[in-house]
Amino acid sequence: MVAERLRAAGLAPKELAGGVGLCCDIGDMSPDSPGIALRADLDALAMDDLKTVSYRSRVAGCAHACGHDVHTSIVLGAGLALAAQGLRSGRRGVRLLFEPAEEAVPGGAVDLIEQGALDNIGAVFGFHCDPKIDVGRVGLRVGALTAATDAVTIHLRGPGGHTARPQLTVDLVAVASHVAVELPRRVADAAQRAGGEIRLVFGAIHAGDAPNVIPVHAELRGSVRVPDRGLWDRAESLVTGLVADLVAGTGAEIEIEYRRGIPPVVNDAAAVAAFEAVAVSVLGPAGVVDTPRSYGGDSFAWYLERVPGCYVRLGVHDPAWGTERHDLHSGSFDVAEDAIEIGVRLLVELVARGPQLHSPHPT
């Protein structure tokens, strides 16, 4: 749908190999005149949409509860506006990035980059909806904005048995419960001794199907979040070593799948300053607020490993809704649609000013 709308505006989007995701250039770009990339994400979450609005999801068990549809609408709208202004040649070019699989690890940004999405790009900018900020404002932060995020799956196996005689076998439910409770605490303690912080949280546990059968397999799945990039490099060995310590002596066999995910989003100071100047001119001085660091992860980090840029928190809460704010990944998450127009105006003005940010970003 996005590609069709861009083609209707006379543009030539290039679809990502594999059929999901695309890039679209507007204007000319070369190594001597690197362009600006504007990034949106094409994805959704496996959950029901609980809103009662016209734009709620029409697919059961699938919802844009993280603002993906807003991000896409903004970048598409900015691209259409720039095309209408005749940004074809003689001015700094713009590349629209529509990234697939943002919610997956390591994210579709890796595929986009491998297929040339950042070639001849000097800076990258993007939005993420933030329900903690009122519509008409944006949140900015220099430096680390998010945490590195990994995924871990722990498989526990035993001979199984009867719940009447747990002492004759390996009680995998008890072992899994012990790991679920103790591992996050031990990981946090070990990280603190190393001078940093690691947050491990399990989001899924499964063991058995019958109340009178001790299962032969148990599985725990969780996320590992690390604010410090240096400690992120040590997180896998730390977590796997502590799992082995916890299970030792229980008789259970363990298998650990540790999937290294994404680094922290680290905003470039000059890019933040450039965007702040635009935001103040469009929204006024009160339209820019400081935003705290998040333990969430975002594949926008991969772009910032290659080029400088700025990831912006876009206010989407309507004050008329009152004080209750539904968080991201909530079935009731909603946005004030004025945020879309604001996002488009900010990106178009950013391109018009053309910040010259083409120095290699240190990794």
Phi, psi and omega per residue, in radians:
M1 nan -0.747 3.116
V2 -1.104 -0.795 -3.141
A3 -1.061 -0.740 3.138
E4 -1.087 -0.698 -3.124
R5 -1.188 -0.641 3.106
L6 -1.195 -0.719 3.116
R7 -1.115 -0.647 3.126
A8 -1.109 -0.412 3.104
A9 -1.568 0.129 3.112
G10 1.512 0.200 -3.137
L11 -1.678 2.969 -3.061
A12 -2.221 1.341 3.125
P13 -1.145 2.571 3.111
K14 -1.982 2.024 -3.093
E15 -1.363 2.514 -3.140
L16 -1.169 2.455 3.037
A17 -0.998 2.258 -3.045
G18 1.930 -0.273 2.983
G19 1.638 -0.084 3.120
V20 -2.226 2.293 -3.090
G21 1.699 2.655 -3.134
L22 -2.811 2.823 3.027
C23 -2.167 2.686 3.114
C24 -2.612 2.090 3.132
D25 -1.596 2.453 3.034
I26 -2.211 2.058 -3.077
G27 1.537 -3.040 -3.053
D28 -1.751 2.477 3.077
M29 -2.379 2.480 3.114
S30 -2.669 2.892 3.096
P31 -1.019 -0.485 3.132
D32 -1.406 -0.303 3.141
S33 -2.478 1.263 -3.058
P34 -1.094 2.537 -3.073
G35 -1.626 -3.105 3.102
I36 -1.860 2.341 3.056
A37 -1.781 2.373 3.060
L38 -2.032 2.129 -2.983
R39 -1.931 2.379 2.978
A40 -2.238 2.899 -3.108
D41 -2.171 2.288 3.069
L42 -1.738 1.803 -3.130
D43 -2.916 3.095 3.066
A44 -2.709 -3.140 3.142
L45 -2.092 2.573 3.138
A46 -1.410 1.399 -3.121
M47 -2.818 2.859 3.129
D48 -1.469 2.534 3.062
D49 -1.575 2.030 -3.049
L50 -1.673 0.016 -3.125
K51 -1.292 2.764 3.071
T52 -2.078 1.060 -3.124
V53 -2.165 2.888 -3.068
S54 -1.139 -0.451 -3.068
Y55 -1.760 0.322 3.091
R56 -1.191 2.796 3.137
S57 -1.089 2.426 3.056
R58 -1.782 0.187 3.131
V59 -2.028 2.053 -3.141
A60 -1.067 2.389 3.105
G61 1.291 0.336 -3.129
C62 -2.600 2.196 -3.063
A63 -2.622 2.639 3.034
H64 -1.554 1.113 -3.051
A65 -1.536 0.251 3.105
C66 -2.263 0.183 3.067
G67 1.505 0.213 -3.114
H68 -0.997 -0.720 -3.117
D69 -1.142 -0.596 3.100
V70 -1.207 -0.806 3.138
H71 -1.010 -0.776 -3.138
T72 -1.142 -0.753 3.138
S73 -1.056 -0.696 -3.108
I74 -1.167 -0.868 -3.108
V75 -1.168 -0.684 3.062
L76 -1.083 -0.813 3.136
G77 -1.067 -0.719 3.106
A78 -1.119 -0.723 3.116
G79 -1.089 -0.736 3.128
L80 -1.145 -0.692 3.123
A81 -1.150 -0.736 3.134
L82 -1.155 -0.687 3.101
A83 -1.110 -0.693 3.140
A84 -1.152 -0.483 3.112
Q85 -1.370 -0.105 3.120
G86 1.448 0.545 3.119
L87 -1.347 1.386 -3.055
R88 -1.973 -0.776 -3.085
S89 -2.711 2.809 3.085
G90 1.418 -0.130 3.089
R91 -2.219 2.866 -3.125
R92 -1.066 2.344 -3.059
G93 -1.399 2.870 3.138
V94 -2.272 2.428 3.040
R95 -2.090 2.154 3.068
L96 -1.534 2.224 3.129
L97 -1.983 2.120 3.053
F98 -1.998 1.732 -2.958
E99 -1.559 2.259 3.057
P100 -1.470 2.839 2.922
A101 0.984 0.690 3.138
E102 -1.128 -0.559 -3.108
E103 -1.366 -0.178 3.132
A104 -1.546 2.938 3.081
V105 -1.974 2.205 0.148
P106 -1.587 0.115 3.103
G107 1.717 2.696 -3.094
G108 -1.238 -0.181 3.102
A109 -1.031 -0.599 -3.133
V110 -1.068 -0.786 3.129
D111 -1.152 -0.733 3.129
L112 -1.048 -0.793 -3.111
I113 -1.122 -0.751 3.133
E114 -1.075 -0.486 -3.125
Q115 -1.695 0.296 2.958
G116 1.647 0.290 -3.065
A117 -1.092 -0.462 -3.118
L118 -1.833 0.125 3.084
D119 -1.095 2.257 3.139
N120 1.067 0.517 3.076
I121 -1.892 2.319 -3.128
G122 -1.757 -0.364 -3.121
A123 -2.801 2.670 -3.128
V124 -2.322 2.450 -3.135
F125 -2.346 2.625 3.096
G126 -2.793 2.840 3.104
F127 -1.968 2.656 2.856
H128 -2.368 2.259 3.126
C129 -1.008 2.484 3.103
D130 -2.376 1.862 -3.127
P131 -1.255 -0.138 3.092
K132 -1.431 -0.196 -3.108
I133 -1.974 2.361 3.136
D134 -1.202 2.612 3.084
V135 -1.050 2.484 -3.058
G136 1.692 0.021 3.105
R137 -2.320 2.730 3.040
V138 -2.241 2.625 3.097
G139 -1.874 2.304 -3.118
L140 -2.198 2.640 3.099
R141 -2.677 2.298 3.045
V142 -1.492 2.426 3.110
G143 1.534 -2.644 -3.043
A144 -1.146 2.204 -3.131
L145 -1.887 -0.563 -3.128
T146 -2.264 -3.111 3.097
A147 -1.858 2.725 2.947
A148 -1.140 2.533 -3.044
T149 -2.349 2.156 3.071
D150 -2.072 2.920 3.077
A151 -2.146 2.421 3.140
V152 -2.299 2.377 3.033
T153 -2.183 2.234 -3.113
I154 -1.983 2.093 3.074
H155 -1.774 2.260 3.063
L156 -2.054 2.335 -3.116
R157 -2.291 2.550 3.107
G158 -2.659 -3.136 -3.086
P159 -1.337 -0.248 -3.074
G160 1.354 3.109 3.138
G161 2.864 -2.934 -3.095
H162 -1.689 2.415 -3.140
T163 -1.186 -0.217 3.065
A164 -1.316 -0.339 -3.080
R165 -2.347 1.050 -3.109
P166 -1.112 -0.404 -3.111
Q167 -1.230 -0.239 -3.123
L168 -1.636 0.041 -3.086
T169 -2.538 -2.906 3.070
V170 -1.794 1.981 -3.107
D171 -1.375 1.571 -3.031
L172 -1.145 -0.531 3.104
V173 -1.119 -0.733 3.112
A174 -1.164 -0.718 3.129
V175 -1.117 -0.799 3.138
A176 -1.084 -0.693 3.118
S177 -1.103 -0.732 3.124
H178 -1.086 -0.758 3.115
V179 -1.117 -0.753 -3.097
A180 -1.084 -0.633 -3.099
V181 -1.462 -0.772 -2.971
E182 -1.489 -0.629 -3.027
L183 -1.055 -0.820 3.125
P184 -0.999 -0.693 -3.135
R185 -1.168 -0.757 -3.116
R186 -1.206 -0.634 3.077
V187 -1.103 -0.774 3.133
A188 -1.083 -0.743 3.139
D189 -1.126 -0.753 -3.137
A190 -1.142 -0.684 3.111
A191 -1.143 -0.679 3.127
Q192 -1.118 -0.685 3.096
R193 -1.141 -0.483 3.115
A194 -1.486 0.039 3.101
G195 1.495 0.328 -3.122
G196 -2.471 -2.706 -3.086
E197 -2.560 2.342 3.024
I198 -2.338 2.314 3.130
R199 -2.027 1.988 3.073
L200 -1.909 2.195 3.128
V201 -2.327 2.256 3.085
F202 -1.504 2.353 3.112
G203 -1.937 -0.176 -3.123
A204 -2.663 2.349 3.053
I205 -2.393 2.328 3.069
H206 -2.420 2.338 3.083
A207 -2.725 1.979 3.010
G208 1.372 2.968 -3.127
D209 -2.394 -0.182 -3.095
A210 -2.201 2.526 -3.085
P211 -1.264 -0.298 -3.090
N212 -1.956 0.290 -3.135
V213 -2.191 2.162 2.999
I214 -1.345 2.115 -2.988
P215 -1.252 2.844 3.087
V216 -1.669 -0.165 -3.102
H217 -2.535 2.416 3.026
A218 -2.359 2.580 -3.076
E219 -2.402 2.352 3.061
L220 -2.153 2.337 3.118
R221 -2.233 2.328 -3.095
G222 -2.657 3.124 3.107
S223 -2.033 2.596 3.109
V224 -2.100 2.132 -3.064
R225 -2.123 2.252 -3.018
V226 -2.316 1.984 3.132
P227 -1.158 -0.631 -3.039
D228 -1.581 2.203 -3.080
R229 -1.171 -0.602 3.120
G230 -1.121 -0.779 3.116
L231 -1.203 -0.477 3.087
W232 -1.004 -0.646 -3.133
D233 -1.147 -0.370 -3.111
R234 -1.793 -0.093 -2.989
A235 -1.092 -0.725 -3.081
E236 -1.066 -0.856 -3.118
S237 -1.147 -0.610 3.135
L238 -1.154 -0.835 -3.108
V239 -1.130 -0.841 -3.085
T240 -1.137 -0.623 3.103
G241 -1.151 -0.695 3.141
L242 -1.242 -0.577 3.052
V243 -1.089 -0.796 3.131
A244 -1.044 -0.706 3.122
D245 -1.101 -0.724 -3.088
L246 -1.181 -0.644 -3.051
V247 -1.524 -0.301 -3.126
A248 -0.955 2.305 3.095
G249 1.549 -0.142 -3.134
T250 -1.488 -0.342 -3.060
G251 1.589 -0.144 -3.140
A252 -1.394 2.509 2.993
E253 -1.554 2.517 -3.119
I254 -2.180 2.555 2.993
E255 -2.406 2.233 -3.063
I256 -2.041 2.194 3.005
E257 -1.839 1.883 3.131
Y258 -1.914 2.011 -3.094
R259 -1.865 1.908 3.098
R260 -1.147 2.259 -2.978
G261 -1.795 -1.832 -3.015
I262 -2.241 2.572 3.111
P263 -1.336 3.066 3.065
P264 -1.201 2.606 2.949
V265 -1.330 2.131 -3.118
V266 -2.134 1.851 -3.098
N267 -1.306 2.399 3.099
D268 -1.369 2.353 -3.063
A269 -1.069 -0.754 -3.126
A270 -1.178 -0.643 3.107
A271 -1.165 -0.707 3.087
V272 -1.088 -0.758 -3.141
A273 -1.088 -0.702 3.131
A274 -1.128 -0.749 3.139
F275 -1.222 -0.661 3.136
E276 -1.052 -0.724 3.114
A277 -1.048 -0.715 3.103
V278 -1.144 -0.803 -3.096
A279 -1.091 -0.687 3.118
V280 -1.145 -0.679 -3.125
S281 -1.202 -0.560 -3.100
V282 -1.556 -0.720 -3.001
L283 -1.865 -0.227 -3.050
G284 1.567 2.871 -3.097
P285 -1.012 -0.562 -3.128
A286 -1.323 -0.135 -3.111
G287 -1.437 -0.056 3.130
V288 -2.059 2.211 3.126
V289 -2.251 2.732 3.031
D290 -1.289 2.518 3.115
T291 -2.115 2.415 -3.108
P292 -1.335 2.853 3.055
R293 -1.250 2.492 -3.101
S294 -1.929 2.665 3.009
Y295 -1.530 -0.014 3.046
G296 -1.230 2.883 3.089
G297 -2.102 2.741 -3.140
D298 -2.680 2.359 -3.108
S299 -1.228 -0.095 3.002
F300 -0.992 -0.397 3.137
A301 -0.996 -0.607 -3.093
W302 -1.111 -0.623 3.100
Y303 -1.146 -0.718 -3.094
L304 -1.274 -0.200 2.992
E305 -1.287 -0.349 -3.057
R306 -1.882 -0.699 -3.099
V307 -2.391 2.715 3.083
P308 -1.207 2.739 3.126
G309 3.135 -2.999 -3.063
C310 -2.559 2.240 3.040
Y311 -1.792 2.189 -2.953
V312 -1.947 2.369 3.008
R313 -1.497 2.095 -3.086
L314 -1.750 2.096 3.124
G315 -1.136 2.269 -3.108
V316 -2.286 0.103 -3.116
H317 -1.552 2.261 3.069
D318 -1.537 2.057 -3.141
P319 -0.974 -0.435 3.135
A320 -1.165 -0.296 3.120
W321 -1.333 -0.171 -3.109
G322 1.656 -2.830 -3.024
T323 -1.532 -0.304 -3.131
E324 -1.244 2.260 -3.124
R325 -2.223 1.996 3.131
H326 -1.402 2.211 -3.030
D327 -1.276 2.883 2.984
L328 -0.978 2.565 -3.127
H329 1.213 0.271 3.027
S330 -1.661 2.502 3.128
G331 -1.115 -0.332 -3.139
S332 -1.802 0.136 3.125
F333 -0.999 2.335 -3.114
D334 -2.495 2.907 -3.136
V335 -2.311 2.591 2.933
A336 -1.390 2.084 -2.980
E337 -1.147 -0.273 3.035
D338 -1.008 -0.412 -3.121
A339 -1.080 -0.507 -3.130
I340 -1.154 -0.862 3.123
E341 -1.056 -0.733 3.138
I342 -1.065 -0.784 3.126
G343 -1.062 -0.749 3.118
V344 -1.078 -0.826 -3.133
R345 -1.041 -0.717 -3.123
L346 -1.142 -0.765 -3.118
L347 -1.195 -0.705 3.119
V348 -1.101 -0.731 3.115
E349 -1.184 -0.641 3.096
L350 -1.048 -0.805 3.131
V351 -1.119 -0.689 -3.131
A352 -1.065 -0.628 3.140
R353 -1.394 -0.464 3.034
G354 0.991 1.102 3.122
P355 -1.032 2.308 -3.104
Q356 -1.566 1.529 -3.122
L357 -2.156 1.533 -3.108
H358 -2.263 0.279 3.043
S359 -1.343 2.486 3.102
P360 -0.984 2.374 3.137
H361 -1.496 2.194 -3.120
P362 -1.156 2.398 3.113
T363 -1.732 nan nan
